[in-house]
């Protein structure tokens, strides 16, 4: 009986721990990224912001896409981190939850009641 209670408790904790607030935001930088070294500088330094999950730089579009855990990092943390390496950021797309982003790209809409 104790074993069943322990298993149920561990399962409940695992489910609760997996519910993270993962968000994605898109920014542009000033000065502009002009080469692979700029991309490398951004990726190498911004990844140290606690909660960062992924960073994608798009040199041609002059965009940086950042996926992060909103429970651990805030937009201000990224603005500050970019400032430390000599960049000012403009937010092109506000942070969206992963499900919101999937709905936006698929064209899905929420039914009205």
N, C-alpha and C positions, 0 to 999 in steps of 0.2 A: 504494500500500500504506500509506504514512504517513497518507494522507487517511482511509482506512478506520479505522485505529487511533485517529485523532483523533476521528472521529465516534462510535465505540464508547465511548471514554473520556468524551466530553461527555454521551452518553446515560446512562451509568452514574452520572455525577455528578448529572445532573438527577433521576434516579429516587431517589437517596439523599437529595437535598436536599428532595424533596417529602414525605418520610416524617416528618410532624410529629406531636407528641403533643398534639392539640387536645382540650381538656376543657371541660366546662360545669359550673358550680356555681350553686346557688340560695341566696341569703341573705335575711334580714330585718334591718331596722335598728332601732336604738334611739338617739334618738327616732324615732318612726314618721314616714314620709313623709306629709305632709298636703296637699300641693298640687303643681302643676306646677313651681314654683320648686325644691322639694325634689328632684324628679326631675331637673331640669336641673342642679342643683348636683352631684348624684351622677354623672350621665352626663358632665358637663364635666370633672370632676376625676379620676374613676376611669379614664377612657380613657387617661390618661398612664402608667398602670402598663405597663411594657414587656411585650409579649406579648399584650396585650388585643386580642381580635378583634371582640367585640361586647358591648354592654351593653343589656339591656332592663329597663325598670322597669315594674312592674305596681302602680299606685297602689291599686286596689281590693283586690288580694290582699296588698298590703304586701310584695312580693317584688322582688328584683333578681336577674336572671339574667345571669351573666357567662360568656362563652366566651373561653378564653385558650389560649395555647401553653404547655403545662406545662414545656417545655424552657427557657422564658424567664421565667416567672412562677410563683410559689408562692402558696398560700393566705395565708401570712403577709404577703406583699406587699400583698394586698388588705385584710387586717385593718388593717395599718399605714396604708394610703392612706385608708380610711374614717375612721380615728382622726384623721387630719390635718384632716378637714373636719367633725369633731364628731360622728361616728356610731360606735356600737359595732355589730358585726355578729354575728348568730347564723347558723350554717350550717344550712340546712334540708335541702339535698341535697349530699352530698359530691361533689367533682369526679369526673365520669365521662368516660371517653373517648367520642368521638363514636359509635363502633360500639356501645359498651355502652348508651349512651342510646337509640340507635335500636332495639336489641333490647328494652330495657325498655318502650318505648312501643308497640312492635308486638306484644308478648306472646310473642316468640320465645324459645325455650329452647334450651339446648345439649344435644345428645344425650349420654347417659351411656354409658360404655364398660364 
